[in-house]
Amino acid sequence: MPQTRLVSEFLPVVQRGIGVSLERQLVQAFRSAILEGRLHQGARIPSSRELAASLGVNRNTVVAALEQLRAEGCLEAIHGSGTFVSADVRPPVQKKHPVKTARWLRPPAQPLMAPLRGGLEFRVCQISTRDFPLEAWHKAWREAARKAPPDDYGTPAGEPAFRQAIARYLGRARGLACTAEDVLVTGGAIQAINLIAQATLTAGTAVAFEDPGFPLARQVLQQHGARILPVAVDEDGLRVDQLPTGRNAPHLVYVTPSHQFPLGSRLSLSRRRAVLEWADQNDALIIEDDYDSEFRFDVPPLPPLASLDRSGRVVYVGTFSKVLSPALRTGYVVAAPALLERLSQLKTLSDYYTSSITQLALEHFLSSGALERHVAKMRRVYKHKREALVEALAPIQDVTRVRGLEAGVNVFLECGPGLDLEQVERHCARQGVGITGVATYFCRKPDWYGLVLGYGGLELGQIREAAGQLVRAVKGASFAG
């Protein structure tokens, strides 16, 4: 399909009585705009008649200026189409001069996310869209586009039909009884945590946080003044017995109970009840980040904390990033009315509301059952990938143990403390394989030792190849003692 060339709205400024002819001013203005990159290659110039009328000058003056620019090679005329900026013009790269002083700029924060390293990377939380249900996806967007876009801003909490579809989906998929009035649509889980932090935190507010835990969520809370209290995690999830009580109790607790990030353990039912009881007794709020609970293998689902909550102590955070694509930037919060109202107000100040068109498309996608069919398919896909990874890592099972297999698209490869993980990482890097040590996710000195491996975004052959390099690295690494 040929590219449509739109008419540029660039209009040069001309002045009379300054000792420079109007023709020369036009030539200089167009030449500067083209050479500085303000008029791009292929941009269509308005006709001489349009320019003359807009500028209030004689058309012959405009024609002469355009002819001069064509002679210089800045413009080219295409018969029957018009006049365009020449494809041969190469504007210089503009160098920006850095501001020497910036008293208004806050000190830089630590890097938020690890950069993509390329090659075969066990990237944490990366999913696959190779099996994406394009036919159902296209149908959902066609349905959303049947009408013209709304002529007004949407509701900050989200489109009612979409919120209702989310509530029904959570009832079916997670056993969470809620209605549209309990749901707020967000631009993903991170915006949800941002809004919760704004609604609940002041400088120095204590927040209990899983250690190890999700660094980006922790940094969001710290950005809003939270004083992080690291709480240990074991095979049954958050150590609820380590939560301070009474006057020292934190106001908030952040937890990933369905698939602890990054160790992969599931918060046991007894601890789920214990943390809810603790929150009741200490007037605290629990942030339940249910980031990838849809993908579980060989185990029955455990109820979300929010479904066990009878006091409005849990704010439930979900996202479509792991089940569909992070590119959607769409998630949701389920919370008690008072908190939800405050979050809605803050959402207005943040980005007003999430795209109505995206919400309508997702509403059709959910209501048609397409999401649940896709989740069921991807469970099978990820299960095969998980099995391929475990099989490929079998040769080093005497010095490692794979944890977190029950859910999600990440596993934790626990290693003996004597293994030189830095040596392992260097070997893998030389072979183009990216791995991440669990120490990255700790606030305190790590009490777990090993690697966090995300396998969702790799295909079966890539998993076997990358795991093979990891096995060779572990076998070739030195051990203390």
Sequence and secondary structure as in RCSB ss.txt:
>XXXX:A:sequence
MPQTRLVSEFLPVVQRGIGVSLERQLVQAFRSAILEGRLHQGARIPSSRELAASLGVNRNTVVAALEQLRAEGCL
EAIHGSGTFVSADVRPPVQKKHPVKTARWLRPPAQPLMAPLRGGLEFRVCQISTRDFPLEAWHKAWREAARKAPP
DDYGTPAGEPAFRQAIARYLGRARGLACTAEDVLVTGGAIQAINLIAQATLTAGTAVAFEDPGFPLARQVLQQHG
ARILPVAVDEDGLRVDQLPTGRNAPHLVYVTPSHQFPLGSRLSLSRRRAVLEWADQNDALIIEDDYDSEFRFDVP
PLPPLASLDRSGRVVYVGTFSKVLSPALRTGYVVAAPALLERLSQLKTLSDYYTSSITQLALEHFLSSGALERHV
AKMRRVYKHKREALVEALAPIQDVTRVRGLEAGVNVFLECGPGLDLEQVERHCARQGVGITGVATYFCRKPDWYG
LVLGYGGLELGQIREAAGQLVRAVKGASFAG
>XXXX:A:secstr
      B        SSSSS HHHHHHHHHHHHHHTTSS TT EE  HHHHHHHHTS HHHHHHHHHHHHHHTSE
EEETTTEEEE TT           S  TTS      SS     SEE  TT    TT  HHHHHHHHHHHTSS   
SS   TT  HHHHHHHHHHHHHHH     GGGEEEESSHHHHHHHHHHHH  TT EEEEEES  HHHHHHHHHTT
 EEEEEEEETTEE GGGS  GGG  SEEEE  SS TTT     HHHHHHHHHHHHHHT EEEEE TTTT B SS 
    HHHH SSS EEEEEESTTTT GGG  EEEE  HHHHHHHHHHHHHHTSS  HHHHHHHHHHHHTTHHHHHH
HHHHHHHHHHHHHHHHHHGGGTTTEEEE TTBSSEEEEEE TTB HHHHHHHHHHTTEE EEGGGG SSS SS E
EEEE TTS HHHHHHHHHHHHHHHHHS B  
